[in-house]
Amino acid sequence: MKDDDRPLQIRAEEEYRTQFENKTLAPFYVQWIATHKCNFKCPHCGTAADEAKPDELTTEQILNVIDQLAEMGTKVLSLTGGEAILRPDFPEVMQRCKERGIMTGFVTNGFAIKENRKMIEEAEPFSVMVSLDGYRDNHDKIRGTKGAYAKAMEALDIFTEMELPVVATATVYMEENVDEIPLIYDDCVAHGSMRHRIQTIVPEGRAVGMKNDPVIMKKVFKYVYEMKQKGHNIEVCEGHGYLGPLDGVIRPPFFCGCGWNTFTIMADGEVMGCPALEFPELYSEGNVKEVPIADMWWKGFTRFRETLFDDVPQDCKDCDVLDLCRGACWLQRVNGDYCFIDTAREVAKELGL
């Protein structure tokens, strides 16, 4: 078998290992939980956002982090939260990234965009993602804020007027909104969304104990498949892990890049492969306040690079697609709900794939 014919997962890991051995490996994409401060208190919020924490990174600290990332070759810094634009130093952070050649993106609920328009325009983000988790009144109900849906649509209009390179939207699906996803999608596209991301619940923060029933998941998989067949730019998130016959069909082929091309900086400076909010004492690679990021990058992340198959459950070790799945989405796995391949196989069979 020629190398190019091998599955993406096998080729990607081999390439990253070679880069690591040659000291050319770079964290291409870094996520920063900019703050826990938020103007909403959504029941499914993975960070349990509310008020800013007293130990969040200072302006000086995050600017220093950006300089370190630039030296390491990072190309994208994505800001999330909480509501990242509520940080007073948001413009300074974005400006430093621009000066250092790092593209920026941020996730927002859209509620405070109009009054911050000038600041955002000057920041020149490469991408924005607006979260919508219900259709109209139901979105307001889920978010606990009257007018939240209208504000999100207004935000999409503003971002479209700014002619940002990427204007995207996202929906966390659950029983309360699964049947509304087509309506949400149509509204988003009408207001300028170029790409829609369908996300499953991650049982962290206020979402601890929450999960999606396979019946709901099957609805989502079928809907996304049908929409992609029609050419729509919609996909399910990587949080679903490897999806067998649906992998590469309702989303690009799954490869968890934690520790290979990406990591997350938590609001307090802890560095993790992905934001395992509930277990910082178990999964942190160090804190940017105390350790240079390059030291963590080259000496840490061994759980992803060396022991990936050692720490997966026995069921995974016995699975015939472990080399493709690679233990599924790491963040879902550490929270105990990680394997959706049986549901994907059922959907594929029903679709005749």
C-alpha positions, 0 to 999 in steps of 0.5 A: 500500500502506498503511503498516500493511500493510508488513512489520514489518521495514520499519515497525520500521526506519522508526520507529526512524529517526524516533525517532533523528532526533527524539532519542527513541530509547531502548535498551529492552532491554540485556543484561549479561554480568555475569561469566565466573565459572561453576560449569559448563564447558559445551562449547557455552558462547559466553562460555567461562565459567570464572573471573571476569576481573580486568577485570570491572566493579566494583560502583560501575561497574555501579551507575553504568551502571544510573543511566545506563540509567535516564536513557536510558529503558531498561526491561529489564536482563538478566543473563547470564554465566557464572552471574550470581548468583555475583557477590557484588553481585548483590543490589545490582545488582538493587536499584538496577535496582528503585529506578530502574524497570528490570525485571530478568531473569537466565539461570541453570543452576539449580545454586545457586538453593536456597542463594540463594533468599532473596537472589533473592526479595529481588531480585524479578526480573521474569523468569528463564530456566533452561538445559537442554541434555539430558534427565536424565543426558544433561544432566549429561553435556553440562554435565559435572556430576552432578545438574545436571538435578535442580538445574535442575528444583528451580530451576524449582520454586522460581521457580514457588513465588516466583510470578515473572511469567515463568519460562522455559527454554531449550535449545541444540540439537545432535546430542547432544540434538535427539531429547530436546527433546520430553522436556526440554520436557515436564519443563520445563512440568511444573515450571512453565516458561511459555515454552521457547526453542530456541537454535541454536549460536553459534560463539563461546567454547568453541563456536568451530567448532561448527554445526548440520547442516541435518538437525538444524535441520529436525527442530527447525523441524518440532517447533516448528511442530507444537507451536505449532500445538497452542498450546504457548509454544515458539519458536526464537531470533532467532539463526536470522535471517530464516526466510522462510515460517517467519518469524512462524510458529515465532517472532515476525517477525525484526528484529535490534534491535542499535543500535536498541532493544538492545545488550550490555555485556560483562563488561569494560565493552565495549559492542556491538550483541550479544556478539561475544566473539571480535572486541571490537577490531572491534565495540566502540562504546566502554567504559563505564569510559571513555565515557558510554553516551549518547555511545556511543548517539547517536554510535555504532552506525553499522554498524547504522544507516547501513551495514547493507547495506554490510557484508553479503556479496555473496550477501546483496546479491543476495538478493531478501529482503534488506530483510526479512532485513537481513543475518540475525542480526548475531552469527551473521554476524560469526562466519561462519554466518548464513543458514538460509533455504534450510533453512526453505524446505525445511521449509515445503515439506515442511509444505505451507506 
